[in-house]
Amino acid sequence: MFHNIMVAYDKSLEASNALNVAIELAASLKSELIIASVVKPPPFYANFAAMTFPDLPGTLIEAAAEDLQAELWAAVKVARDRGLSVRGVIKSDIEVSGIIGIARLQKADLLVIGLRKHGTFGPISGTLHQIAQESPCPVLAVNADIASPVSTVIVIPEP
C-alpha cells in the first residue's frame, strides 16, 4: 500500500521525530523513502535591502539551500545505513506548496510530517491543516513530544 513514503524534513526536532518514524515505517514495509526539504524564500523585508544589494535575495536562498542540503544528505545517510532505498529532494518554494509539489512529483503514497505545537487552535491548524487539505496522499503527523518513535501519531486520512 505504501511504496513511496515521503517525510518533510527541515532540521527541526519535530522533523527529526518524523524522520525516525518514516525510517521505521519504510523499513517495516520495505518501502522507498523520500526525504524532502523546502528552501523558503527570504522574508519580504529582504526586498527592501535588495534595492541597495540586488543580489541579496539570491544569496540568502543559496546560503539556506547549502545549509539545508548538508542536513538533508546527513538524513539520507542515516536512512541508507538502515538499508533503505532513499532519495533526497530539495525544492525552493513556500513551505506548503513546496511539500505538496514534491509529494506529487515523487508520487508519494504517504506523507510523514512533524507536528508542531501551535497556539489555541489545537494540533490541526496552520501548516498541517493546509498540507492535509492539499495532499495527494494520506498524511501521518508525528507528535513533537513522542518518547518512542511510533508511540503517538495522528493520521489524517486522504479526502
N, C-alpha and C positions, 0 to 999 in steps of 0.2 A: 504494500500500500504506500509506504513512504520510501521511495527510492532515492530521492534527492532532498536531503534535509538542509535547509539554509539557516544560518544563525547570523543575526545582525551583531556586529562587533565594533565597539568604539573605545576600548581601553578602560571603560568604567568597571567598577566592581559588579554592577548588575549584568553587564555584558560578559564578564568573566564567568559569572554563575551560569548564564545562559549557554556559554561555550562549553562548560563542563557537562551540562545536561545534554546538549546536542551531541557531544562526543560520545557519551554513554549510550544515547539513543541510537546513533548511527552505528556504533559497534554492535549493539544488541540486534539491530535489524539488518546488519550488513548493507547499509545504505551509503551512498556517496554523501560527503559533507561539503557544503559550500559556505565558506566564511566570508561574509560581505561587510565592507566598510564604506561609509559615505563621507566624503570630504565636503563639508558645508561651505557655502560662500562666505566671504568676510562679512562682518556686520555692516549695516548700512552706513555707519559713520565713516567707514574706510573710504567711501566715495568722496567725502569732503577732503580727506588727505590726498586722494588721487588727483585733485585739481593741482596740487603742488608736486606730487610724486606720482606720475601716471602709471608707473609700473607696480605700485604698492599692492593693489588687489591681487594681481597675478603672483607676486612674490609671496604674499600671505597664503594663497591657495597652494602654491608649490611647497612651501615650508610645512604646512599642515599635512599635505599628501605624503611627503617624505617621512614625517614623524609617524603617521598612521600606517604607512607601508611597512616600516620596521616592526611595529607591533603586530600587524596582520601576518607577516611571514613567520614571526615567532609563534603565533597561534596555529598557523598551518603546520609548523614543525611538530608541535605538541600532538596534533591530530595524526600526523603521519607516523610519529613514534608509536602510536597506538595501533598502527597497521591499517589505518583508514585510507580510502581513496578520498582525496580532499583537493578542493580548488579555492584559491583566494581571489576575491574580486574587489576592486576599488572603483568607485564612481564619484565624480564631482557633481553634486546636486544638493537640493534641500533635502532634509532628513527623510521625510515620509515618501516623497516621490522617488527618491534615490533607492530606498529599500524596496519599494513596490516594483520599481523598474528592474532592479536586479533579480528579484524573485520571478518576474515574468520572463525575462531574458534567459535565466538559468533553468527555467521550468521546475521551480521548487514545488515539492509535494507537501512540505510542512515548513513553516517559518517559525523559528525559535527566537524570542527576544527577551531581554532582561526587563523586569518590571520595576520601575522607579516609583518611589513614594511621591505622591503629589498631594497638594492641599486637601480641601474638604470634600472634593468631589469623588473621593474613593479611588480604587485602583484602576477602574476602567475609564480613564479620562486622558485628555491630551494626545500625545503621540500614539500610544497604544490604541486608543479608540479610532484614530484616523487610519492607522495601519489595518486594524481589524475590518474597517468599513471597505477598504480598497484592496485588500489582499486577494491574490488569485488562488490562495490555498488556505487551509486551516492554520491558525496561529496558536502557538504554545507560548504562554507568558510565564517566565520563571520568577518567582518571588525573590526580592532582593535580600531577604533575611533568612534564606534557607540555610539549614545547618548541614544537610546532606543533599547532594546534587539533585535527587529526584523526590525529595520528601514533600514539597509543596509546589504545585503548579496550577495554573488556571488555563483551561482550554477554551478557546473561543472557536466554535465550530464555523465551518465555511457557510456563508449565507445561502 
